[in-house]
């Protein structure tokens, strides 16, 4: 059930930076994931976080 959370974070980023490209958004999402300490099959990239640039 990560899709609704990731979509919400993506919407927040795009609201703040409406001219951001898809690739920039993708990289922003991946660079703000918290490692959960699990194997990659269970956690993927980790827990998506709202970038600090939005605070």
C-alpha positions as CSV (number, residue, x, y, z in Angstrom):
1,X,0.0,0.0,0.0
2,X,2.9,2.4,-0.7
3,X,1.3,3.9,-3.8
4,X,-1.1,6.3,-2.0
5,X,1.7,7.6,0.2
6,X,4.2,8.0,-2.6
7,X,1.5,9.7,-4.7
8,X,0.8,12.1,-1.9
9,X,4.4,13.0,-1.3
10,X,4.8,13.5,-5.1
11,X,1.8,15.8,-5.2
12,X,3.3,17.9,-2.3
13,X,6.6,18.2,-4.2
14,X,4.9,19.1,-7.5
15,X,2.7,21.7,-5.8
16,X,5.8,23.4,-4.4
17,X,7.9,23.0,-7.6
18,X,5.4,22.8,-10.5
19,X,8.1,22.9,-13.2
20,X,10.0,19.9,-11.9
21,X,10.6,17.2,-14.5
22,X,9.6,13.6,-14.0
23,X,13.2,12.5,-13.7
24,X,13.9,15.2,-11.0
25,X,10.8,14.1,-9.1
26,X,11.8,10.5,-9.3
27,X,15.3,11.3,-8.0
28,X,13.9,13.5,-5.2
29,X,11.6,10.7,-4.1
30,X,14.4,8.1,-4.1
31,X,16.9,10.3,-2.4
32,X,14.5,10.9,0.5
33,X,13.8,7.3,1.4
34,X,14.6,6.0,4.9
35,X,16.4,2.6,5.0
36,X,14.4,0.2,7.2
37,X,17.2,-2.2,7.6
38,X,15.3,-5.0,5.8
39,X,16.4,-6.9,2.7
40,X,15.6,-5.2,-0.6
41,X,12.8,-7.7,-1.4
42,X,10.9,-6.6,1.7
43,X,11.6,-2.9,1.8
44,X,12.4,-1.8,-1.7
45,X,14.1,1.6,-1.5
46,X,12.7,2.1,2.0
47,X,10.1,4.4,3.6
48,X,9.4,7.5,1.6
49,X,9.9,10.8,3.5
50,X,8.7,14.3,2.7
51,X,11.8,16.2,1.6
52,X,13.1,18.8,4.1
53,X,13.0,21.4,1.2
54,X,9.2,21.4,1.7
55,X,9.3,22.5,5.3
